[in-house]
Amino acid sequence: MKRIGVMTSGGDAPGMNPAIRAVVRTAIGLGIEVFGVKGGYKGLAENDIFQMTSRSVSGIIDLGGTILKTIRFPQFKEKKVREKAYKNLKGNKIEGLAIIGGDGSAQAAYIFSSEFNFPVVLLPASIDNDLYGTDSTIGFDTAVNTAVDAIDRIRDTATSHERTFIVEVMGREHGNLALEVGLACGAEIILIPEIKIDWDKIVEELENQKIQGKSSSLIVLAEGAGKADDVAKLLQSRLPEQEIRVSVLGYIQRGGKPTSATRNLATKFGVEAVRMLKEGVHGSMVGFKNGKIVRMPLKEVISQKTTPPIENLEIVKLMDI
């Protein structure tokens, strides 16, 4: 393989830039030319492709976001759009593609690779850590640390004013982020999409915390389990004597400098992805399992579901005394 492409797709995640850097420099080190695709799948379809050098990725290892940009592009579901993307790759003599992205990117990558028998490797990047076949995704550790830092500050206010705070974190379909963040910052309650909320139980828990002498409480809520404002109104109506406040962390969880763990994982993923492409691997993902870098078929990745660390809820309950 003499020429490969690299792109970022879907929601941005801290660590995408270190991954780009690793792909570019590994490829060049192995004598392979690298071409960047701007704007993800949209850039593929519009032939927004340019050659990258080692200098193209200088000074980006500590940057959040992605220098290649990422644009959501539902039109890629259309076969004629995918055909155009394939022709653009062939026109640029690109023989393999490294895609840095999450669940939606994985599905599109599998379809594209299968349809055109084209070597594609996915580098899983998602702050939700929701891809099957890897213990961790690029960006997850950074997002956890960003949220924990913010919640630690909120806890100061909650304690000072003796309030109950509901902090909404990202996670429309999966509660991995909320479970990890809630455990790390000592939340009394964690609410996630995977488990139906028992409002009577939540009210009882908050009442018991007051009986135990707790002056403040922290609820970490994954956005997919409900909106913080709605949850606050419901709880306030049933607990009128308590002061309940809301904080939605929002997009700050996506940004910022990637942590060392994120940078290292992204770099290892980038190196392995290029090795896989050089071997002509089709439709696969590079992952991290049991402390080792692994290779996973994309067909298996998109057909299986991840299991969130529900055991965190039991640990939280033990700590809530």
ROLUMMI-816877 format. One line per 4 residues: for each residue x, y, z of N, C-alpha, C, O. Coordinates in steps of 0.1 Angstrom, whole numbers. Example, Ala and Ser with C-alpha at 12.3 -4.5 7.8 and 13.67 -1.06 7.14 Angstrom:
2
132,-57,78,123,-45,78,132,-33,78,142,-33,85; 128,-22,71,137,-11,71,129,0,79,134,11,80 $
***
This chain:
321
8,-12,0,0,0,0,9,12,0,18,14,9; 6,21,-10,15,33,-11,9,46,-7,15,56,-5; -5,46,-5,-12,59,-2,-24,56,6,-33,48,1; -26,63,17,-38,61,25,-44,75,28,-38,85,27 $
-57,74,33,-64,86,37,-67,86,52,-68,75,57; -69,97,58,-73,98,72,-83,108,74,-82,119,68; -93,106,82,-104,115,84,-110,114,98,-109,103,104; -117,124,102,-125,123,115,-139,125,112,-143,133,102 $
-148,118,119,-162,118,116,-171,118,129,-166,114,139; -183,123,127,-192,123,139,-189,134,149,-183,144,146; -194,132,161,-191,141,172,-176,142,175,-169,131,176; -171,154,177,-157,155,180,-154,149,194,-163,149,203 $
-142,144,196,-138,139,209,-123,143,211,-115,142,202; -120,147,224,-106,150,227,-97,138,224,-100,127,228; -86,140,217,-77,129,213,-77,126,198,-69,118,193; -87,132,191,-87,130,176,-74,135,170,-69,129,161 $
-69,147,175,-57,152,169,-45,143,171,-37,141,162; -43,138,184,-32,129,185,-33,116,177,-23,111,172; -45,112,174,-48,100,165,-44,104,151,-37,96,144; -48,116,146,-44,120,133,-29,120,132,-23,115,122 $
-22,126,142,-8,127,142,-1,114,141,9,112,133; -6,104,149,0,91,149,-2,84,135,7,77,130; -14,85,129,-16,79,116,-6,85,105,0,78,98; -5,98,105,3,105,95,18,101,97,24,98,87 $
23,102,109,37,100,111,41,85,110,52,82,105; 32,76,114,35,62,112,35,58,97,44,51,93; 25,64,90,25,61,76,37,66,69,43,58,61; 41,78,71,53,84,65,65,76,68,74,73,60 $
66,72,81,77,64,86,78,50,79,89,45,77; 67,45,74,66,32,67,67,34,52,65,25,44; 69,47,47,70,49,33,57,50,26,56,48,14; 46,54,33,33,55,28,29,70,27,31,77,37 $
24,75,16,19,88,15,5,89,22,-3,80,22; 3,101,28,-10,103,36,-17,115,31,-12,125,28; -31,113,29,-39,124,25,-50,126,35,-57,116,39; -52,138,39,-62,142,49,-76,145,41,-76,150,31 $
-87,141,48,-100,143,42,-106,153,52,-108,150,64; -110,165,47,-116,175,55,-131,173,56,-138,171,46; -136,174,69,-151,173,71,-157,160,70,-169,158,66; -149,149,73,-155,136,74,-160,130,60,-154,133,50 $
-172,123,61,-177,117,50,-182,128,39,-182,125,27; -185,139,43,-189,150,34,-177,154,25,-178,156,13; -165,154,32,-153,157,25,-149,146,14,-144,149,4; -152,134,18,-150,123,9,-159,125,-4,-154,123,-15 $
-171,128,-2,-181,130,-13,-178,142,-21,-180,142,-33; -172,152,-15,-169,164,-22,-154,166,-27,-150,176,-32; -147,155,-25,-133,154,-29,-124,165,-22,-115,171,-28; -127,168,-9,-120,178,-2,-108,171,5,-108,168,17 $
-98,167,-3,-87,158,1,-74,165,-3,-72,171,-13; -64,164,7,-52,171,5,-40,163,11,-42,155,20; -28,164,5,-17,156,10,-12,162,23,-11,174,25; -8,153,32,-3,157,45,12,153,47,16,143,41 $
19,161,54,33,158,57,35,157,72,25,159,80; 46,153,76,49,152,91,47,166,97,43,167,109; 50,177,90,48,190,96,33,194,97,30,203,104; 25,187,89,11,190,90,5,187,103,-5,193,107 $
12,179,111,6,175,124,15,179,136,14,174,147; 24,189,133,33,194,143,25,202,153,16,210,150; 27,200,166,21,208,177,6,206,179,0,214,184; 1,194,175,-13,192,177,-16,181,187,-28,179,190 $
-6,175,193,-9,164,202,-17,168,215,-23,160,221; -16,181,218,-22,186,230,-35,194,227,-41,200,236; -39,194,215,-51,202,211,-64,193,211,-64,182,207; -74,199,216,-88,193,215,-93,195,201,-87,201,193 $
-105,189,199,-111,191,185,-104,182,175,-97,173,178; -105,187,162,-99,180,151,-94,190,141,-103,197,136; -82,189,137,-77,198,126,-83,195,113,-83,203,103; -89,182,111,-95,178,99,-110,182,98,-116,180,88 $
-115,187,109,-129,191,110,-138,178,109,-134,168,104; -150,180,114,-160,169,113,-174,175,111,-178,184,118; -181,169,101,-194,174,98,-204,163,97,-201,153,90; -215,163,104,-225,152,102,-230,153,88,-234,163,83 $
-231,141,82,-234,140,68,-243,128,65,-239,118,60; -256,129,68,-266,118,67,-267,114,52,-272,103,49; -264,123,43,-265,119,29,-256,107,25,-258,101,14; -246,104,33,-237,93,30,-245,79,30,-240,69,26 $
-257,80,35,-266,68,35,-270,64,21,-275,53,18; -269,74,12,-273,72,-2,-262,65,-10,-251,70,-9; -265,55,-17,-255,47,-25,-248,56,-35,-236,55,-36; -255,65,-41,-249,73,-52,-238,83,-45,-228,86,-52 $
-240,87,-33,-231,95,-26,-218,87,-22,-207,92,-24; -221,75,-18,-209,66,-15,-201,63,-27,-189,62,-26; -208,61,-38,-201,58,-51,-192,70,-55,-181,68,-60; -197,82,-52,-189,94,-55,-177,94,-46,-166,98,-51 $
-179,91,-34,-167,91,-24,-157,81,-29,-145,83,-28; -161,69,-33,-152,59,-37,-144,63,-49,-132,61,-50; -151,69,-59,-144,74,-71,-134,85,-67,-123,86,-74; -137,93,-57,-128,104,-53,-115,97,-47,-104,102,-50 $
-117,87,-39,-106,80,-33,-97,74,-44,-85,75,-44; -104,67,-54,-96,61,-65,-89,71,-73,-78,69,-78; -96,82,-75,-90,93,-83,-78,99,-77,-69,103,-84; -77,99,-64,-65,103,-57,-55,92,-54,-45,94,-47 $
-58,80,-60,-50,68,-58,-48,64,-44,-37,59,-40; -58,67,-36,-58,63,-22,-63,48,-21,-73,45,-26; -55,40,-14,-57,26,-13,-63,21,0,-67,9,1; -64,29,10,-69,25,23,-73,38,31,-68,49,28 $
-82,36,41,-87,47,48,-88,45,63,-93,35,67; -82,54,71,-83,54,85,-94,64,89,-93,76,86; -104,59,96,-115,67,100,-116,68,115,-116,58,122; -115,80,120,-115,83,135,-129,88,139,-133,99,135 $
-137,79,146,-150,83,149,-158,73,158,-151,64,163; -171,76,160,-178,67,169,-187,57,163,-184,52,152; -199,55,169,-208,44,165,-213,46,151,-213,37,142; -218,58,148,-223,61,134,-213,60,124,-215,55,113 $
-201,64,127,-189,63,118,-186,49,115,-182,45,104; -187,41,125,-184,26,124,-194,20,114,-190,12,106; -207,23,115,-217,17,106,-214,21,92,-215,13,83; -211,34,90,-209,39,76,-196,33,71,-195,30,59 $
-186,31,79,-173,25,75,-175,11,71,-169,7,61; -184,4,78,-186,-10,75,-193,-12,61,-189,-20,53; -203,-3,59,-211,-4,47,-202,0,35,-202,-7,25; -194,10,37,-185,15,26,-174,4,23,-172,1,11 $
-168,-1,33,-158,-11,31,-163,-24,24,-157,-29,15; -175,-28,28,-181,-40,23,-186,-38,8,-185,-47,0; -192,-26,6,-197,-23,-7,-187,-23,-18,-189,-27,-29; -175,-17,-15,-165,-15,-25,-152,-24,-23,-142,-22,-30 $
-153,-33,-13,-141,-41,-10,-129,-32,-8,-118,-35,-13; -131,-22,0,-120,-12,2,-115,-13,16,-123,-13,26; -102,-13,18,-96,-14,31,-99,-2,40,-95,10,37; -106,-4,51,-110,7,60,-107,2,74,-110,-10,78 $
-101,10,83,-99,8,97,-105,19,105,-102,31,102; -113,16,115,-119,26,124,-110,27,136,-106,17,142; -108,39,140,-102,42,153,-113,48,162,-118,59,160; -118,40,172,-129,44,180,-127,57,188,-118,57,197 $
-135,67,185,-134,80,192,-147,84,196,-156,87,188; -150,84,210,-163,88,215,-162,91,230,-156,83,237; -168,102,234,-167,105,248,-177,96,256,-177,96,268; -186,89,248,-196,80,255,-190,66,258,-196,59,265 $
-179,63,252,-173,49,254,-183,38,251,-184,29,259; -189,39,239,-201,31,237,-199,21,225,-209,16,219; -186,19,221,-184,10,210,-180,-4,215,-172,-5,223; -187,-14,209,-183,-28,213,-170,-32,208,-166,-27,197 $
-162,-39,216,-149,-44,211,-137,-37,217,-126,-40,213; -140,-26,225,-129,-19,231,-132,-15,245,-144,-11,247; -123,-16,254,-126,-12,268,-126,3,269,-132,9,279; -120,10,260,-120,25,261,-119,31,247,-113,25,238 $
-125,42,245,-124,49,233,-116,62,234,-114,67,245; -111,67,223,-104,80,223,-114,91,228,-125,93,222; -110,98,238,-117,109,243,-125,107,256,-128,116,263; -127,94,259,-135,91,271,-129,95,284,-135,102,292 $
-116,92,286,-109,95,298,-109,111,300,-110,115,311; -107,118,289,-106,132,290,-120,138,294,-121,147,302; -130,133,288,-144,138,291,-148,135,305,-154,143,312; -144,123,310,-146,120,324,-139,130,333,-145,135,343 $
-127,133,331,-119,142,339,-124,156,338,-124,163,348; -129,160,326,-134,174,325,-147,175,333,-149,185,340; -156,165,332,-168,165,340,-166,165,355,-172,172,363; -157,156,359,-154,155,373,-148,168,379,-152,172,390 $
-140,175,371,-134,188,376,-145,198,377,-146,205,387; -155,198,368,-166,208,369,-175,204,381,-179,213,388; -178,192,383,-187,188,393,-180,190,407,-187,193,417; -168,188,408,-161,191,421,-163,206,425,-165,208,437 $
-163,214,415,-166,229,418,-180,231,422,-184,239,431; -189,224,415,-204,225,418,-206,220,432,-214,225,440; -199,209,436,-201,203,449,-198,213,460,-204,214,471; -188,222,458,-185,233,467,-197,241,470,-200,245,482 $
-204,245,459,-216,254,461,-227,246,468,-234,251,476; -229,233,463,-239,225,469,-238,224,484,-247,225,492; -225,222,488,-222,220,503,-224,233,510,-230,233,521; -219,244,504,-220,257,511,-235,262,513,-238,268,523 $
-243,259,503,-257,263,504,-267,252,509,-279,254,509; -261,240,512,-269,229,516,-281,226,506,-292,226,509; -276,224,493,-286,222,482,-284,208,476,-274,201,478; -294,203,469,-293,192,461,-291,196,446,-299,204,441 $
-280,191,440,-277,195,427,-279,184,417,-274,173,420; -286,187,406,-287,177,395,-278,182,384,-279,192,378; -268,173,381,-258,177,370,-260,168,359,-258,156,359; -264,174,347,-266,166,335,-253,165,327,-247,175,323 $
-250,153,324,-238,150,315,-243,144,302,-254,140,301; -234,143,293,-237,137,280,-240,122,281,-235,116,290; -247,117,271,-250,103,271,-265,101,267,-273,98,275; -268,102,254,-282,101,249,-287,87,250,-298,85,254 $
-278,77,247,-283,64,246,-276,55,257,-280,44,260; -264,59,261,-256,51,271,-252,59,283,-250,71,282; -251,52,294,-248,59,307,-234,57,311,-230,59,323; -225,53,302,-211,50,306,-204,62,312,-197,61,323 $
-206,74,306,-200,86,311,-205,89,325,-197,93,334; -218,89,326,-224,93,339,-220,83,350,-218,87,361; -219,70,347,-215,60,357,-201,63,362,-198,61,374; -192,66,352,-178,68,356,-176,81,364,-169,82,374 $
-183,91,359,-182,104,365,-188,104,379,-182,110,388; -200,98,380,-207,98,393,-199,91,404,-199,95,415; -193,80,400,-184,73,410,-172,81,414,-169,82,426; -166,88,404,-154,95,407,-156,108,416,-147,112,423 $
-168,114,414,-170,126,422,-179,124,434,-184,133,440; -182,111,438,-189,108,450,-204,112,449,-210,116,459; -210,110,438,-225,113,436,-233,103,445,-229,92,447; -244,109,451,-253,100,459,-262,92,450,-266,81,453 $
-265,98,438,-274,91,429,-270,93,414,-265,103,411; -271,82,406,-267,83,392,-279,78,384,-284,67,387; -283,85,374,-295,81,366,-290,80,352,-284,89,346; -293,68,346,-288,65,332,-300,59,324,-310,54,329 $
-298,60,310,-309,55,301,-312,40,302,-323,36,300; -302,33,306,-304,18,306,-313,13,318,-318,2,317; -315,21,328,-323,17,339,-335,27,341,-333,39,343; -347,21,341,-359,30,343,-359,36,357,-355,30,367 $
-362,49,357,-361,56,370,-373,53,379,-385,54,374; -370,50,391,-381,47,401,-381,60,410,-373,62,419; -391,69,407,-391,82,413,-394,81,428,-389,88,436; -402,71,432,-405,69,447,-392,66,454,-389,70,465 $
-384,57,447,-371,53,454,-362,65,455,-354,66,465; -361,73,444,-352,85,444,-356,95,455,-348,99,463; -369,97,457,-374,106,467,-371,100,481,-366,108,490; -372,87,482,-369,81,495,-354,82,498,-351,85,510 $
-346,80,488,-332,81,490,-328,95,495,-320,97,504; -333,105,488,-330,119,492,-335,123,506,-328,130,513; -347,117,510,-352,120,523,-343,113,533,-340,118,544; -338,101,530,-330,93,540,-316,100,541,-310,100,552 $
-311,107,531,-299,114,532,-300,125,542,-290,128,549; -311,132,542,-313,143,552,-314,137,566,-308,143,575; -320,125,567,-321,119,580,-307,115,585,-304,115,597; -299,111,576,-285,106,579,-276,118,583,-265,117,588 $
-281,130,581,-274,142,584,-267,149,573,-259,158,575; -269,144,561,-263,150,549,-270,164,546,-282,165,545; -262,174,544,-267,187,541,-269,190,526,-276,199,523; -262,182,518,-263,184,504,-262,170,497,-257,161,502 $
-267,170,484,-267,158,477,-264,161,462,-267,172,457; -258,151,455,-254,153,441,-260,141,433,-259,130,436; -268,145,423,-273,136,413,-267,138,400,-267,149,394; -260,127,394,-255,128,381,-264,121,372,-268,110,373 $
-269,129,361,-279,125,352,-274,124,338,-269,134,333; -275,112,332,-271,111,317,-283,117,310,-295,115,313; -280,125,300,-291,133,292,-301,124,287,-313,128,285; -298,111,283,-308,102,278,-318,97,288,-328,91,284 $
-315,99,301,-324,94,311,-334,105,314,-344,102,321; -333,117,309,-342,127,312,-335,141,312,-323,141,314; -343,151,311,-337,165,311,-336,169,325,-345,167,333; -325,176,329,-323,180,342,-334,189,348,-338,188,359 $
-338,198,340,-349,207,344,-362,200,348,-368,203,358; -365,190,339,-377,182,342,-376,174,355,-385,173,363; -364,168,356,-362,160,368,-362,169,381,-368,165,391; -357,181,380,-356,190,391,-371,194,395,-374,194,407 $
-379,197,385,-393,201,388,-401,190,395,-408,193,404; -399,178,390,-406,167,396,-402,165,410,-410,163,419; -388,165,413,-383,162,426,-387,174,436,-390,172,447; -386,186,430,-390,198,439,-404,197,443,-407,202,454 $
-413,193,434,-427,192,438,-430,182,449,-439,183,457; -421,172,450,-423,161,460,-414,164,473,-416,158,483; -404,173,471,-396,176,482,-395,191,483,-384,197,481; -406,198,487,-407,212,487,-397,219,497,-394,230,496 $
-393,211,507,-384,217,518,-370,217,513,-361,224,520; -366,210,502,-352,210,498,-350,220,487,-359,223,479; -338,225,486,-334,234,475,-328,226,464,-317,220,467; -334,226,453,-328,217,442,-324,226,430,-332,235,426 $
-312,224,426,-306,233,415,-301,224,404,-299,212,406; -299,230,392,-296,222,380,-283,228,374,-281,241,374; -275,220,369,-263,224,360,-262,214,349,-260,202,351; -262,220,337,-260,212,325,-246,214,319,-243,225,315 $
-237,204,319,-224,206,315,-222,208,300,-214,216,296; -230,201,292,-231,204,278,-218,201,271,-210,192,274; -215,210,261,-203,207,252,-190,209,258,-180,206,252; -189,214,270,-175,215,276,-169,201,278,-157,200,279 $
-177,191,278,-172,177,279,-165,173,267,-157,163,268; -168,179,256,-161,175,243,-148,182,241,-139,176,234; -146,193,247,-134,201,244,-123,199,254,-124,191,263; -113,208,252,-101,208,261,-90,199,257,-91,191,248 $
-79,201,264,-67,193,261,-69,178,265,-74,175,276; -65,169,256,-67,155,260,-57,151,271,-46,156,271; -62,142,280,-54,137,291,-42,129,285,-43,125,273; -33,125,293,-22,117,289,-27,103,285,-22,97,275 $
-37,98,292,-43,85,289,-49,85,275,-48,76,267; -56,96,272,-63,97,259,-52,99,248,-54,92,238; -42,107,250,-32,108,240,-25,95,237,-22,92,226; -21,88,248,-14,75,246,-23,65,238,-18,58,229 $
-35,64,242,-44,55,235,-46,59,221,-45,50,212; -48,72,218,-50,76,204,-37,73,196,-38,70,184; -26,75,202,-13,73,195,-12,58,191,-8,54,180; -14,49,201,-13,35,199,-23,30,188,-20,22,180 $
-36,36,189,-46,33,179,-41,37,165,-43,29,155; -35,49,164,-31,54,151,-20,45,145,-20,42,133; -10,41,153,1,32,148,-5,19,143,-1,14,132; -14,13,151,-19,0,147,-28,1,135,-28,-8,127 $
-35,12,134,-44,13,122,-36,14,109,-40,8,99; -25,20,109,-17,21,97,-11,7,94,-10,3,83; -7,0,104,-1,-14,102,-12,-23,96,-9,-31,87; -25,-21,101,-36,-29,95,-38,-25,81,-41,-34,73 $
-38,-12,78,-40,-8,64,-29,-13,55,-32,-17,43; -17,-13,60,-6,-18,52,-7,-32,48,-3,-37,37; -14,-39,57,-17,-54,55,-29,-56,46,-32,-67,42; -36,-45,43,-48,-46,34,-60,-50,42,-69,-56,36 $
-61,-48,55,-72,-52,63,-85,-45,58,-85,-33,56; -96,-52,57,-109,-46,53,-119,-46,64,-120,-56,72; -125,-35,66,-137,-35,76,-134,-39,90,-140,-48,95; -124,-33,96,-120,-36,110,-119,-24,118,-118,-13,113 $
-118,-26,131,-116,-16,141,-104,-19,150,-102,-31,153; -96,-10,154,-86,-12,163,-92,-9,177,-99,1,179; -89,-18,187,-95,-16,200,-85,-18,211,-73,-21,209; -90,-17,223,-81,-19,235,-89,-29,245,-99,-25,251 $
-84,-41,246,-90,-50,255,-80,-57,265,-70,-61,260; -84,-57,277,-76,-63,287,-61,-59,287,-52,-67,288; -59,-46,285,-46,-40,285,-38,-42,272,-26,-38,271; -44,-47,261,-37,-49,249,-45,-43,237,-57,-42,237 $
-37,-39,227,-43,-35,214,-48,-47,206,-41,-56,205; -61,-46,202,-67,-57,195,-73,-52,181,-74,-40,179; -76,-62,173,-83,-59,161,-97,-66,161,-98,-77,164; -107,-58,157,-121,-63,158,-128,-61,144,-127,-50,138 $
-135,-71,139,-142,-69,127,-154,-59,129,-161,-60,139; -155,-50,120,-165,-39,121,-179,-46,121,-188,-40,128; -181,-57,114,-194,-63,114,-198,-67,129,-210,-66,132; -188,-72,136,-191,-75,150,-193,-63,159,-201,-63,168 $
-185,-53,156,-186,-40,164,-200,-34,163,-206,-30,173; -206,-34,151,-219,-27,149,-231,-36,152,-242,-31,154; -228,-49,154,-239,-58,156,-241,-61,171,-251,-67,175; -231,-57,179,-231,-60,193,-233,-47,202,-229,-37,197 $
-238,-49,214,-240,-37,222,-230,-38,234,-226,-48,239; -226,-26,238,-217,-25,250,-225,-27,263,-237,-23,263; -219,-31,273,-225,-33,286,-219,-22,295,-208,-23,299; -227,-13,300,-222,-2,309,-218,-8,323,-224,-18,326 $
-209,-2,330,-205,-7,343,-216,-5,354,-214,4,363; -227,-12,353,-238,-11,362,-234,-13,377,-240,-8,386; -223,-20,378,-218,-23,392,-214,-10,399,-213,-10,411; -212,1,392,-209,14,398,-220,18,407,-218,25,417 $
-232,15,403,-244,19,411,-244,13,424,-248,19,434; -240,0,425,-239,-6,438,-228,0,447,-230,1,459; -217,3,440,-206,10,448,-210,23,453,-208,27,465; -218,31,445,-223,44,449,-232,42,461,-231,50,470 $
-240,32,460,-250,29,471,-242,26,484,-246,31,495; -231,19,483,-223,16,495,-217,28,501,-215,29,513; -213,37,492,-206,50,497,-216,60,503,-212,69,510; -229,58,500,-239,68,504,-244,65,518,-256,61,520 $
-235,67,528,-239,65,542,-235,77,550,-237,78,562 $
***
